[in-house]
Amino acid sequence: MKKIFDGKKKLKLGTEKNPAIVNVKTKKRMKEIAKIFEKNDWKYTIEVDRDKPEDITNLDILLNWPKQKEAEKKVGRNEPCSCGSGKKYKKCCGK
């Protein structure tokens, strides 16, 4: 059976203990990416290697962090029905 949680909390990306790792091909590109990291105060490691393909997935994750979703307000059973009938929700559409 595969273990789902091993008891270790994953560290947030871009911190001192878990810096973002990025591979680029040129020094010019390295300077561009370093500016983005420094502007946001993220910790990073950039490797310049012409033979490896460019890999900026960690930067994409940090830039497109998922936003919290707001839950829709539910209609209470004793509130007026949203269909406009004038009845309570539990007597109209809540059946």
matplotlib code that plots the C-alpha trace (Angstrom):
import matplotlib.pyplot as plt

x = [0.0, 1.4, 1.9, 0.0, 1.4, 4.9, 4.6, 6.8, 5.3, 6.3, 8.1, 6.8, 8.6, 10.9, 12.0, 15.4, 15.0, 13.3, 14.6, 13.2, 15.6, 15.6, 17.7, 18.4, 20.6, 22.1, 23.3, 21.0, 18.0, 19.5, 19.5, 15.9, 14.7, 16.9, 15.1, 11.7, 12.9, 14.5, 11.5, 9.3, 11.9, 12.0, 15.0, 16.3, 19.1, 19.7, 21.8, 23.2, 23.8, 23.5, 23.1, 20.0, 16.6, 15.2, 13.2, 11.3, 8.5, 9.2, 9.0, 5.7, 4.3, 5.3, 3.9, 0.6, -0.1, -3.7, -6.2, -8.6, -12.1, -15.1, -18.0, -21.4, -23.9, -26.5, -30.2, -31.5, -34.6, -36.7, -35.7, -37.9, -37.4, -35.1, -37.6, -39.8, -42.9, -43.0, -43.1, -40.4, -37.6, -38.5, -42.1, -41.2, -37.9, -36.4, -38.4]
y = [0.0, 3.4, 5.9, 9.1, 11.4, 10.7, 13.3, 15.8, 19.2, 20.4, 23.8, 26.8, 27.4, 30.4, 30.3, 30.0, 26.2, 25.5, 28.0, 28.0, 26.3, 27.6, 26.5, 29.0, 29.1, 32.6, 35.1, 37.8, 35.5, 34.9, 38.6, 39.0, 36.1, 37.3, 40.7, 39.0, 36.9, 39.9, 42.1, 39.6, 38.7, 35.0, 32.9, 31.2, 29.3, 29.9, 27.5, 28.7, 25.8, 26.0, 22.2, 21.8, 23.1, 26.2, 25.2, 28.0, 25.9, 27.0, 30.6, 30.0, 28.3, 31.3, 33.9, 32.0, 31.1, 29.7, 32.2, 31.3, 30.6, 32.2, 29.9, 31.0, 32.0, 29.3, 30.0, 29.3, 27.1, 29.8, 32.6, 33.8, 31.7, 33.1, 32.3, 35.2, 33.3, 34.9, 31.5, 30.2, 28.3, 25.1, 25.1, 26.1, 25.1, 23.4, 20.2]
z = [0.0, -1.0, 1.9, 1.2, 3.9, 5.3, 8.2, 6.5, 5.6, 2.2, 2.4, 0.5, -2.8, -3.0, 0.7, 2.3, 2.8, -0.6, -3.2, -6.7, -9.2, -12.8, -15.8, -18.6, -21.7, -21.6, -19.1, -20.5, -19.7, -16.3, -15.5, -16.6, -14.4, -11.4, -11.5, -11.2, -8.2, -6.5, -7.1, -5.2, -2.5, -3.5, -2.9, -6.1, -7.8, -11.5, -13.6, -17.0, -19.4, -23.1, -23.5, -21.2, -22.2, -20.5, -17.4, -15.6, -14.1, -10.5, -11.6, -13.3, -10.1, -8.0, -10.5, -10.9, -7.3, -7.0, -5.5, -2.7, -3.9, -2.3, -1.5, -2.9, -0.3, 0.2, 0.4, 3.9, 4.0, 5.8, 3.4, 0.5, -2.6, -5.2, -8.0, -6.9, -5.9, -2.4, -0.7, 1.7, -0.1, 1.8, 0.5, -3.1, -4.8, -1.8, -2.2]

ax = plt.figure().add_subplot(projection="3d")
ax.plot(x, y, z, "-o")
ax.set_aspect("equal")
plt.show()
